[in-house]
């Protein structure tokens, strides 16, 4: 047993979590918020998540695909490349050093997702 392959909850004397209730509380529910990532992780892990009104939540990955694959970062980089090259270099210095430009952004995220899965 290690951190990459943890024991199931039942082996540790804990109940398996197969369903949960989810609420956004006072947080704003905007596209790209980290709580959607947590919800997606729970749903992908097989947990049935009930929303605030008791209905089962259905996460629509297509609705968030642009953010999942960094399209918002790509647009940000392209905007600065055209409008202010100096600011582009300052804000994107680590991407530039790694040889990643706006056109390679989605490819970078796809490779990361392949390594995770």
N, CA and C atoms as an extended XYZ file, in Angstrom:
351
Properties=species:S:1:pos:R:3:atomname:S:1:resname:S:1:resid:I:1 pbc="F F F"
N         0.853       -1.165        0.000 N   UNK     1
C         0.000        0.000        0.000 CA  UNK     1
C         0.908        1.239        0.000 C   UNK     1
N         0.678        2.150       -0.947 N   UNK     2
C         1.419        3.399       -0.988 CA  UNK     2
C         0.486        4.528       -1.403 C   UNK     2
N         1.017        5.739       -1.465 N   UNK     3
C         0.173        6.894       -1.750 CA  UNK     3
C        -0.391        6.876       -3.162 C   UNK     3
N         0.271        6.168       -4.073 N   UNK     4
C        -0.247        6.104       -5.446 CA  UNK     4
C        -1.389        5.104       -5.563 C   UNK     4
N        -1.429        4.110       -4.686 N   UNK     5
C        -2.470        3.086       -4.698 CA  UNK     5
C        -2.973        2.883       -3.268 C   UNK     5
N        -3.720        3.841       -2.751 N   UNK     6
C        -4.179        3.717       -1.374 CA  UNK     6
C        -5.156        2.566       -1.195 C   UNK     6
N        -5.209        2.066        0.002 N   UNK     7
C        -6.142        0.976        0.314 CA  UNK     7
C        -7.568        1.503        0.263 C   UNK     7
N        -8.517        0.659       -0.110 N   UNK     8
C        -9.903        1.108       -0.073 CA  UNK     8
C       -10.306        1.459        1.348 C   UNK     8
N       -11.287        2.345        1.461 N   UNK     9
C       -11.722        2.810        2.780 CA  UNK     9
C       -12.143        1.650        3.667 C   UNK     9
N       -12.785        0.637        3.066 N   UNK    10
C       -13.256       -0.490        3.870 CA  UNK    10
C       -12.095       -1.255        4.507 C   UNK    10
N       -10.934       -1.294        3.849 N   UNK    11
C        -9.768       -1.980        4.402 CA  UNK    11
C        -9.186       -1.217        5.581 C   UNK    11
N        -9.478        0.049        5.674 N   UNK    12
C        -8.985        0.879        6.770 CA  UNK    12
C       -10.008        1.005        7.892 C   UNK    12
N       -11.098        0.242        7.783 N   UNK    13
C       -12.124        0.283        8.815 CA  UNK    13
C       -13.059        1.474        8.685 C   UNK    13
N       -13.061        2.120        7.513 N   UNK    14
C       -13.942        3.258        7.281 CA  UNK    14
C       -15.033        2.849        6.303 C   UNK    14
N       -16.133        3.544        6.338 N   UNK    15
C       -17.215        3.262        5.395 CA  UNK    15
C       -16.830        3.782        4.018 C   UNK    15
N       -17.213        3.045        2.977 N   UNK    16
C       -16.989        3.516        1.613 CA  UNK    16
C       -17.934        4.674        1.329 C   UNK    16
N       -17.454        5.667        0.650 N   UNK    17
C       -18.272        6.813        0.294 CA  UNK    17
C       -18.792        6.601       -1.116 C   UNK    17
N       -20.069        6.301       -1.244 N   UNK    18
C       -20.638        6.101       -2.570 CA  UNK    18
C       -21.632        7.186       -2.932 C   UNK    18
N       -22.025        7.992       -1.962 N   UNK    19
C       -22.918        9.113       -2.258 CA  UNK    19
C       -22.618       10.253       -1.295 C   UNK    19
N       -22.940       11.449       -1.729 N   UNK    20
C       -22.671       12.634       -0.912 CA  UNK    20
C       -23.655       13.725       -1.281 C   UNK    20
N       -23.742       14.708       -0.429 N   UNK    21
C       -24.558       15.873       -0.696 CA  UNK    21
C       -23.615       17.034       -0.944 C   UNK    21
N       -23.902       17.855       -1.927 N   UNK    22
C       -23.014       18.947       -2.295 CA  UNK    22
C       -23.773       20.258       -2.242 C   UNK    22
N       -23.119       21.276       -1.713 N   UNK    23
C       -23.675       22.626       -1.721 CA  UNK    23
C       -22.555       23.611       -1.968 C   UNK    23
N       -22.866       24.662       -2.675 N   UNK    24
C       -21.846       25.677       -2.947 CA  UNK    24
C       -21.747       26.673       -1.796 C   UNK    24
N       -22.671       26.589       -0.857 N   UNK    25
C       -22.632       27.516        0.268 CA  UNK    25
C       -22.771       28.945       -0.209 C   UNK    25
N       -21.913       29.808        0.271 N   UNK    26
C       -21.960       31.201       -0.144 CA  UNK    26
C       -21.054       31.488       -1.337 C   UNK    26
N       -20.342       30.457       -1.810 N   UNK    27
C       -19.425       30.635       -2.929 CA  UNK    27
C       -20.154       30.892       -4.232 C   UNK    27
N       -19.502       31.605       -5.121 N   UNK    28
C       -20.071       31.853       -6.439 CA  UNK    28
C       -19.823       30.642       -7.323 C   UNK    28
N       -20.813       30.253       -8.057 N   UNK    29
C       -20.668       29.101       -8.944 CA  UNK    29
C       -20.386       29.590      -10.360 C   UNK    29
N       -19.131       29.883      -10.626 N   UNK    30
C       -18.717       30.362      -11.935 CA  UNK    30
C       -17.892       29.286      -12.625 C   UNK    30
N       -17.924       29.297      -13.950 N   UNK    31
C       -17.148       28.336      -14.729 CA  UNK    31
C       -15.677       28.486      -14.385 C   UNK    31
N       -15.013       27.380      -14.145 N   UNK    32
C       -13.591       27.398      -13.850 CA  UNK    32
C       -13.245       27.439      -12.375 C   UNK    32
N       -14.236       27.561      -11.515 N   UNK    33
C       -13.954       27.588      -10.084 CA  UNK    33
C       -13.444       26.219       -9.654 C   UNK    33
N       -12.547       26.182       -8.689 N   UNK    34
C       -11.937       24.918       -8.272 CA  UNK    34
C       -12.935       23.937       -7.672 C   UNK    34
N       -14.083       24.429       -7.191 N   UNK    35
C       -15.055       23.493       -6.618 CA  UNK    35
C       -15.611       22.565       -7.691 C   UNK    35
N       -15.645       23.021       -8.964 N   UNK    36
C       -16.109       22.139      -10.042 CA  UNK    36
C       -15.110       21.004      -10.249 C   UNK    36
N       -13.839       21.281      -10.063 N   UNK    37
C       -12.830       20.229      -10.159 CA  UNK    37
C       -13.015       19.189       -9.075 C   UNK    37
N       -13.334       19.646       -7.868 N   UNK    38
C       -13.584       18.718       -6.764 CA  UNK    38
C       -14.836       17.890       -7.030 C   UNK    38
N       -15.882       18.540       -7.552 N   UNK    39
C       -17.113       17.817       -7.880 CA  UNK    39
C       -16.850       16.791       -8.980 C   UNK    39
N       -16.104       17.190      -10.006 N   UNK    40
C       -15.788       16.263      -11.099 CA  UNK    40
C       -14.993       15.072      -10.573 C   UNK    40
N       -14.035       15.318       -9.685 N   UNK    41
C       -13.249       14.230       -9.107 CA  UNK    41
C       -14.119       13.252       -8.347 C   UNK    41
N       -15.077       13.766       -7.584 N   UNK    42
C       -15.987       12.891       -6.831 CA  UNK    42
C       -16.861       12.077       -7.767 C   UNK    42
N       -17.408       12.719       -8.788 N   UNK    43
C       -18.275       12.023       -9.748 CA  UNK    43
C       -17.471       10.998      -10.544 C   UNK    43
N       -16.279       11.385      -11.013 N   UNK    44
C       -15.418       10.446      -11.758 CA  UNK    44
C       -15.002        9.264      -10.893 C   UNK    44
N       -14.893        9.492       -9.589 N   UNK    45
C       -14.528        8.428       -8.662 CA  UNK    45
C       -15.683        7.491       -8.327 C   UNK    45
N       -16.855        7.756       -8.910 N   UNK    46
C       -17.988        6.864       -8.715 CA  UNK    46
C       -18.961        7.303       -7.644 C   UNK    46
N       -18.742        8.465       -7.085 N   UNK    47
C       -19.624        8.960       -6.031 CA  UNK    47
C       -20.857        9.606       -6.663 C   UNK    47
N       -22.030        9.243       -6.183 N   UNK    48
C       -23.254        9.891       -6.636 CA  UNK    48
C       -23.445       11.119       -5.770 C   UNK    48
N       -23.451       12.274       -6.398 N   UNK    49
C       -23.501       13.528       -5.659 CA  UNK    49
C       -24.844       14.192       -5.865 C   UNK    49
N       -25.542       14.438       -4.765 N   UNK    50
C       -26.813       15.154       -4.827 CA  UNK    50
C       -26.545       16.634       -4.674 C   UNK    50
N       -27.188       17.439       -5.500 N   UNK    51
C       -27.007       18.888       -5.445 CA  UNK    51
C       -27.859       19.511       -4.368 C   UNK    51
N       -27.924       20.823       -4.371 N   UNK    52
C       -28.620       21.552       -3.322 CA  UNK    52
C       -30.105       21.231       -3.240 C   UNK    52
N       -30.726       20.882       -4.368 N   UNK    53
C       -32.153       20.596       -4.357 CA  UNK    53
C       -32.430       19.103       -4.261 C   UNK    53
N       -31.403       18.308       -4.024 N   UNK    54
C       -31.576       16.873       -3.840 CA  UNK    54
C       -31.487       16.063       -5.120 C   UNK    54
N       -31.434       16.689       -6.259 N   UNK    55
C       -31.327       15.954       -7.519 CA  UNK    55
C       -29.874       15.553       -7.737 C   UNK    55
N       -29.672       14.426       -8.389 N   UNK    56
C       -28.301       14.000       -8.662 CA  UNK    56
C       -27.656       14.956       -9.647 C   UNK    56
N       -26.439       15.357       -9.355 N   UNK    57
C       -25.714       16.265      -10.230 CA  UNK    57
C       -25.147       15.495      -11.408 C   UNK    57
N       -25.171       16.105      -12.552 N   UNK    58
C       -24.553       15.523      -13.739 CA  UNK    58
C       -23.549       16.537      -14.244 C   UNK    58
N       -22.292       16.224      -14.079 N   UNK    59
C       -21.233       17.135      -14.506 CA  UNK    59
C       -21.087       17.023      -16.014 C   UNK    59
N       -21.157       18.128      -16.702 N   UNK    60
C       -21.021       18.164      -18.155 CA  UNK    60
C       -19.624       18.661      -18.498 C   UNK    60
N       -18.719       17.735      -18.767 N   UNK    61
C       -17.327       18.094      -19.038 CA  UNK    61
C       -17.200       18.951      -20.293 C   UNK    61
N       -18.085       18.737      -21.274 N   UNK    62
C       -18.017       19.535      -22.506 CA  UNK    62
C       -18.212       21.016      -22.213 C   UNK    62
N       -19.064       21.309      -21.219 N   UNK    63
C       -19.313       22.709      -20.873 CA  UNK    63
C       -18.063       23.362      -20.308 C   UNK    63
N       -17.152       22.591      -19.760 N   UNK    64
C       -15.954       23.125      -19.125 CA  UNK    64
C       -14.675       22.725      -19.862 C   UNK    64
N       -14.828       22.109      -21.038 N   UNK    65
C       -13.668       21.603      -21.770 CA  UNK    65
C       -12.641       22.701      -22.073 C   UNK    65
N       -13.120       23.874      -22.462 N   UNK    66
C       -12.180       24.953      -22.775 CA  UNK    66
C       -11.285       25.277      -21.588 C   UNK    66
N       -11.851       25.285      -20.397 N   UNK    67
C       -11.051       25.589      -19.213 CA  UNK    67
C       -10.180       24.401      -18.814 C   UNK    67
N       -10.716       23.192      -18.953 N   UNK    68
C        -9.955       21.995      -18.603 CA  UNK    68
C        -8.680       21.911      -19.439 C   UNK    68
N        -8.778       22.290      -20.722 N   UNK    69
C        -7.624       22.198      -21.609 CA  UNK    69
C        -6.911       23.536      -21.805 C   UNK    69
N        -7.140       24.488      -20.904 N   UNK    70
C        -6.360       25.717      -20.876 CA  UNK    70
C        -6.640       26.723      -21.973 C   UNK    70
N        -7.831       26.664      -22.574 N   UNK    71
C        -8.138       27.612      -23.643 CA  UNK    71
C        -8.133       29.053      -23.133 C   UNK    71
N        -8.547       29.251      -21.877 N   UNK    72
C        -8.536       30.605      -21.317 CA  UNK    72
C        -7.109       31.128      -21.187 C   UNK    72
N        -6.163       30.247      -20.902 N   UNK    73
C        -4.752       30.657      -20.806 CA  UNK    73
C        -4.223       30.974      -22.199 C   UNK    73
N        -4.625       30.140      -23.175 N   UNK    74
C        -4.223       30.355      -24.566 CA  UNK    74
C        -4.695       31.727      -25.051 C   UNK    74
N        -5.966       32.062      -24.791 N   UNK    75
C        -6.509       33.353      -25.213 CA  UNK    75
C        -5.781       34.506      -24.524 C   UNK    75
N        -5.466       34.329      -23.256 N   UNK    76
C        -4.739       35.339      -22.492 CA  UNK    76
C        -3.358       35.559      -23.105 C   UNK    76
N        -2.676       34.468      -23.432 N   UNK    77
C        -1.339       34.572      -24.025 CA  UNK    77
C        -1.406       35.261      -25.390 C   UNK    77
N        -2.395       34.881      -26.215 N   UNK    78
C        -2.526       35.480      -27.546 CA  UNK    78
C        -2.823       36.978      -27.454 C   UNK    78
N        -3.667       37.357      -26.491 N   UNK    79
C        -4.007       38.764      -26.315 CA  UNK    79
C        -2.755       39.573      -25.974 C   UNK    79
N        -1.949       39.079      -25.032 N   UNK    80
C        -0.741       39.801      -24.647 CA  UNK    80
C         0.314       39.775      -25.744 C   UNK    80
N         0.377       38.704      -26.505 N   UNK    81
C         1.334       38.639      -27.610 CA  UNK    81
C         1.077       39.769      -28.604 C   UNK    81
N        -0.190       40.021      -28.881 N   UNK    82
C        -0.548       41.058      -29.845 CA  UNK    82
C        -0.478       42.464      -29.241 C   UNK    82
N        -1.005       42.621      -28.016 N   UNK    83
C        -1.151       43.951      -27.434 CA  UNK    83
C         0.089       44.467      -26.706 C   UNK    83
N         0.789       43.598      -26.014 N   UNK    84
C         1.927       44.046      -25.201 CA  UNK    84
C         2.961       42.921      -25.085 C   UNK    84
N         3.852       42.808      -26.081 N   UNK    85
C         4.842       41.726      -26.079 CA  UNK    85
C         5.721       41.670      -24.826 C   UNK    85
N         6.010       42.810      -24.221 N   UNK    86
C         6.845       42.826      -23.011 CA  UNK    86
C         6.089       42.177      -21.852 C   UNK    86
N         4.823       42.527      -21.714 N   UNK    87
C         3.999       41.934      -20.665 CA  UNK    87
C         3.799       40.437      -20.932 C   UNK    87
N         3.662       40.074      -22.215 N   UNK    88
C         3.530       38.664      -22.597 CA  UNK    88
C         4.743       37.875      -22.114 C   UNK    88
N         5.924       38.400      -22.359 N   UNK    89
C         7.144       37.706      -21.941 CA  UNK    89
C         7.233       37.602      -20.426 C   UNK    89
N         6.794       38.626      -19.707 N   UNK    90
C         6.841       38.603      -18.242 CA  UNK    90
C         5.824       37.610      -17.671 C   UNK    90
N         4.610       37.623      -18.199 N   UNK    91
C         3.555       36.768      -17.661 CA  UNK    91
C         3.674       35.310      -18.116 C   UNK    91
N         4.330       35.084      -19.234 N   UNK    92
C         4.408       33.729      -19.793 CA  UNK    92
C         5.822       33.184      -19.789 C   UNK    92
N         6.687       33.732      -18.966 N   UNK    93
C         8.106       33.377      -19.012 CA  UNK    93
C         8.369       31.887      -18.803 C   UNK    93
N         7.635       31.249      -17.892 N   UNK    94
C         7.868       29.817      -17.640 CA  UNK    94
C         7.389       28.964      -18.812 C   UNK    94
N         6.279       29.362      -19.439 N   UNK    95
C         5.813       28.644      -20.627 CA  UNK    95
C         6.823       28.813      -21.763 C   UNK    95
N         7.317       30.040      -21.952 N   UNK    96
C         8.285       30.314      -23.015 CA  UNK    96
C         9.560       29.512      -22.787 C   UNK    96
N        10.026       29.465      -21.536 N   UNK    97
C        11.239       28.710      -21.209 CA  UNK    97
C        11.057       27.218      -21.484 C   UNK    97
N         9.833       26.717      -21.313 N   UNK    98
C         9.545       25.297      -21.561 CA  UNK    98
C         9.220       25.027      -23.024 C   UNK    98
N         9.246       26.068      -23.866 N   UNK    99
C         8.966       25.901      -25.288 CA  UNK    99
C         7.478       25.749      -25.591 C   UNK    99
N         6.634       26.270      -24.727 N   UNK   100
C         5.189       26.157      -24.914 CA  UNK   100
C         4.636       27.535      -25.267 C   UNK   100
N         4.061       27.629      -26.465 N   UNK   101
C         3.399       28.875      -26.841 CA  UNK   101
C         1.892       28.641      -26.807 C   UNK   101
N         1.132       29.636      -27.182 N   UNK   102
C        -0.325       29.548      -27.105 CA  UNK   102
C        -0.872       28.372      -27.920 C   UNK   102
N        -0.270       28.093      -29.053 N   UNK   103
C        -0.755       27.014      -29.916 CA  UNK   103
C        -0.512       25.625      -29.316 C   UNK   103
N         0.450       25.493      -28.426 N   UNK   104
C         0.769       24.196      -27.821 CA  UNK   104
C         0.082       23.985      -26.476 C   UNK   104
N        -0.734       24.955      -26.059 N   UNK   105
C        -1.356       24.900      -24.738 CA  UNK   105
C        -2.265       23.675      -24.580 C   UNK   105
N        -3.184       23.471      -25.514 N   UNK   106
C        -4.104       22.334      -25.403 CA  UNK   106
C        -3.338       21.015      -25.441 C   UNK   106
N        -2.329       20.937      -26.287 N   UNK   107
C        -1.508       19.726      -26.378 CA  UNK   107
C        -0.838       19.415      -25.039 C   UNK   107
N        -0.336       20.454      -24.364 N   UNK   108
C         0.315       20.275      -23.065 CA  UNK   108
C        -0.673       19.688      -22.049 C   UNK   108
N        -1.890       20.237      -22.012 N   UNK   109
C        -2.892       19.745      -21.066 CA  UNK   109
C        -3.356       18.332      -21.428 C   UNK   109
N        -3.466       18.028      -22.717 N   UNK   110
C        -3.867       16.678      -23.123 CA  UNK   110
C        -2.820       15.651      -22.696 C   UNK   110
N        -1.560       16.002      -22.849 N   UNK   111
C        -0.492       15.101      -22.405 CA  UNK   111
C        -0.544       14.885      -20.903 C   UNK   111
N        -0.825       15.943      -20.151 N   UNK   112
C        -0.928       15.826      -18.695 CA  UNK   112
C        -2.092       14.915      -18.322 C   UNK   112
N        -3.224       15.067      -19.004 N   UNK   113
C        -4.393       14.217      -18.706 CA  UNK   113
C        -4.126       12.760      -19.064 C   UNK   113
N        -3.394       12.518      -20.149 N   UNK   114
C        -3.043       11.146      -20.528 CA  UNK   114
C        -2.153       10.503      -19.469 C   UNK   114
N        -1.228       11.269      -18.906 N   UNK   115
C        -0.333       10.748      -17.870 CA  UNK   115
C        -1.097       10.423      -16.580 C   UNK   115
N        -2.141       11.199      -16.316 N   UNK   116
C        -2.950       10.955      -15.110 CA  UNK   116
C        -3.783        9.698      -15.275 C   UNK   116
N        -4.362        9.525      -16.448 N   UNK   117
C        -5.274        8.386      -16.673 CA  UNK   117
C        -4.548        7.150      -16.950 C   UNK   117
